[in-house]
Amino acid sequence: MFQNMQVTSQPIFYLFIAASILLSLGYAWGKRRNTRIHLSTFNAIIAFLKPKDQSFTTIGGLTGYHANIIPKKNKVIRRVDLTLTLLPRQSWLYLPFSLLITKSDRLYTTMLFGRKIKPSFGEGHLVEKKFSKTGIGTIDNTESFSAETIQWGGKEFILYTKDRDIHTAFSELIKTLKDPVSVKHIALIPGEGKAYFFMVPKYGTVTPVFGSLYDWVIKTVGLPVSKPQE
């Protein structure tokens, strides 16, 4: 009995209680924040695409989500795959390490072309210069591309292209979407029948950026259709 009383009178005991309360509050805050980012990101894309079919999978508790979306009335893009990874805001003990390693939330988007779509242009990438030096921003076989550094929305990007058509297509995108906001990498890979985007999902920016990129892919692939209609 006396030993227990001595423990509860020690400063370290109150520090332990305070830390436990702080971690509990941090978990609640982080859960709300990640849920908000997750729902706002996916809801914005769903509202734009108005899909005829969709499926969702949790891949990391509060930090990872995946979606397969079938757009409505669209012969150009047959499926959109989304993978969203979030910082572990609910775990304040691990969050500092995650900020050092992953640095930010991540949204990976893959748009698969219709099976009858056979683009005539070559492969192309538009990647933020700083991002190109990271592991996930590396482009394979860069020596096979023509490369140039361009300014886009006040940031330096490297444009990798294999022919004039794809260069023109990316130039049109830059004119249409004046600010890339948090887009880090855009790729058109006709040989694999897909387009790929990587961006940091920020609240309120997903809809205009995603919409512009989606419409650009539709136009570039070659069919004169834009946003899917109900």
Secondary structure, 3 states (H helix, E strand, C coil): CHHHHHHHCCHHHHHHHHHHHHHHHHHHHHHHHHHHHHHHHHHHHHHHHCCCEEEEEECCCCCEEEEEEECCCCCCEEEEEEEEECCCCCCCCCHHHHHHHCCCCEEEEEEEECCCCCCCCCCEEEEECCHHHCCCCCCCCHHHCEEEEEEECCEEEEEEECCHHHHHHHHHHHHHCCCCCCEEEEEEEHHHCEEEEEECCCCCCHHHHHHHHHHHHHHHHCCCCCCCCC
